[in-house]
Amino acid sequence: MHASPDTKRASIERLRACIAAVESDGRVRAGATYDAVCSETVDAPTPANRTKTADEPHSEERQAQRGQEPSEDPKRTFEGTFKKVERLCLVREQSSVKLAQRLVREGYDERLVEDAIHQAQSWGLLDDARYAEVLVRSRLAAGKGIAGIERELAQCGIALEDVNGWPEDFEACQESEEERAFAVLRKHPPRSKNVREGAYRKLATKGFSASVAASVARAWAEEQGPAAR
């Protein structure tokens, strides 16, 4: 994607304003940074950003007077929508379902979102299988339970059994859910006066199933002695 002429023009105008501020004796404070000066310059009532009077034409009118088309809303163009998808995919792995929902909430055209996501998938920028594998590994490393991970994947339209290499290639799954639940409690013991209830709540919030949370919480309380039951 190349920057539009208007974007380049705006950047050049801002750079010129910053240079003018730096060269002006009265504008620069001792020790002021370039960004700080630029920020002050942008906020100052320069011809580029001062408040318009009633007689001044708006940007669209000025563009029309110069024979230019008014700039389009990026949320209503494929280029603008795809640029948003591309930027988010480069930050971290994305779920196509969650990404589409986010863009529609932000006001992007639903049809253009669908087209942009399809394009990103065809280019390999967006991959649900890759996203699912990263999510599962990160959740297991954080001590999350399988049931909670399954629920999170389901919200993305992905089944756990469809994750590449599941469960053989996932080291954390060599342990049973009960062993993993005990490890969570040992690392972060519940501080509730009722140890059993506190352990159950902690495991439930970590995504362990109700049956695993209940059995491990009971065993945990027994380990702590009669006073903790």
N, C-alpha and C positions, 0 to 999 in steps of 0.2 A: 504494500500500500504506500502511495506517495502522498505527501502533504499537498493540500489544495493551494492554489495561488493566494486565496484569502488568508489561509493559515500562515503561509510564509510571509505575506505582507504584514500581518499583525505581529509576527515575531520580530521582523526587522524594525518596525516602528517602536516596539517595546525596547529593543536593544539600543536604538538611537536615543530614546528617552533616558535610559540608564546612563549612557555615555555623557549626555548633556548634564545630568545630575552630578556625575562624578567630577566633571570639569568645572562646575559652578562652585565658587568659594563658599557661598552661603548655604549650600545644600548638604554638604558632607560633614558629618560629625567625626571626631577623632576616633579611630578604631571601628568605624562602621563597616559592615560587610557589604559585599556586592549585592547579595540577595536582599539585605535590609534596605539599601538605597533604592533598588529596583522596586521593592514593595511600596516604599514611600512615593516613588515617582508614579507608579500606577495609580495610587490612591489620590494623587494630587489632581486638582481640577485642570488638567491639560485639555487641549482641543480634542484629544482622542477619547476622553472618558468623562468630560464634565457634563453636568445636567443639561439636557436640551431645553431650549425655550419653546414656546408654543409655535413660533414661526419657523423653527428649524425642522427639516424633513427627517424622518426616521431612516434607519439604515436601508430598509427595503425600498423606500422612496428614492434615496440617493442612488441605490443600485439601478433602479428603473430609469432615473435621469441619465445615468451613464450607459444605458443600454444593456445592463446586466440583469440576469435573473436573480430574484431573492434566494438566499441560501436555503437549502432544504433541511428539514429536521432530520438529523441522522437516525432517529428512531423510526423514520418512515422511509428509509432507503436500505437496500440490501447492503451497500458498501458500509454504511454506518453501523448496521446491525452486525455484520460479519466482523468488523473491526473490534466491536465490544466482545464478541465471542472469542476472537483470537487473543485479545488482551487477557481475558480471564483464564483461558486455557494455558497461557504461558506462565501465569502466576503459580498455578497448581493444577493437579488432576481434577477433572470435573465429571459429574454425572450428567448425561444428556437430559434426563428428566428434570433434575433439580435446576440445571442451567436454564432450560426453557421456561420453567416456572418463574425463576428470578427475573428474566428479561421481560416477560409479559407483565409481571407486577410493576416493573419499572417503566412500563408504558411503551415498550417496543411492539411493533405489529406482529401478531401471532404467526401469520403466514410467512413473513420475512424471517422470523426467528427459526421456524421449521426449516426454511431453505438454508439459512446460515449454518445451522447445526449439521445439516446433511453435508454441506460443503466441508465443514471442519472435520467431520468423520471420514470423508473420502480422502482428505489430506493427512489423516493420522494425528491431527491436533487433539481430537476428542475420541476417546476409546473407553466404553463402559467396562470392558473386561479388565483393562489396565487400571481403571479407577477402582473397581471392586477389589482387586488384589491388594492395591495400596491401602485401601480402607481396612480390609480384614487384618492385614499385618500390623497396622498401626493400632487398631483396637485391641488385638491380642497382646501386643507389647504393653499396652496401658492397663492390662488386667481385666478387660471387659469380658463378660460372659457370652457364650455362643448365641443364646436366645436374643440378647440385645443386638448383637451384630446382624442376626437374621432379620430382625425388625427394621433395622436401619437400611439394609440392602433392599428389603421389600419396598420401602418408600421410594427407592430409585428404580423400581421395576426389575430388580436383579435377584435371582435365587442363589442362595449360598452354594448349593451343589454345582452351580454353573461357573463358580470361580475357578480360574486356572490353578490346577495342582491341589485343589482342596480334597481331603485334609492332609494327604501324604506329605506335601512339600512345606507344611507349616509346622515348625519346630514346637511351638507352644501347644499344639494339639497332640503331641506325644503323651502329654499328661491328661489325666481325666479331668472333667469339669470340677469334681469335688476337690482334687488336689490344687487346682488353680484357684478355687474359692478360698481354701485354707491359706494359700500363699497371700491372697489379698488381705485377709484378716491379720495375718502375722506381720505383714508390712505396715498396715495401718489399723491397729486394734480399735474397735469401737469404744467410745468413751461414755456411752449411755449407762445409767445406773442399772438398767435391766440389760445385761450383757447379751442375752439371747435375742431380744427384740432389736437391740442395736446392731448386732451382727446380721440379722435378717435384712434390716433396712439397708445396710451398706451393700450387701450382696445384691439385693434387688435393684438398687440404683446403679449398680455396676453392670446390669444386664444379665445376671444369672437367672435361670428359670426358678419358678416358685418352689419346685420340689428340691432342687439343688440348694437353694438358699435356706430352706427350712431344715434339711437334714444336716447341713454343715453348721448352721447356727446352733442347732441343738448340741452337736458334738463339740463345738467351740465352747459353749457354756459349760459343758461337763468337764472340759479340760481346765477351765478356770476355777473349778471347785464348787462346793455346795453353795457358798455365799453368792456366787455369780448367777445361779440358775433362776 
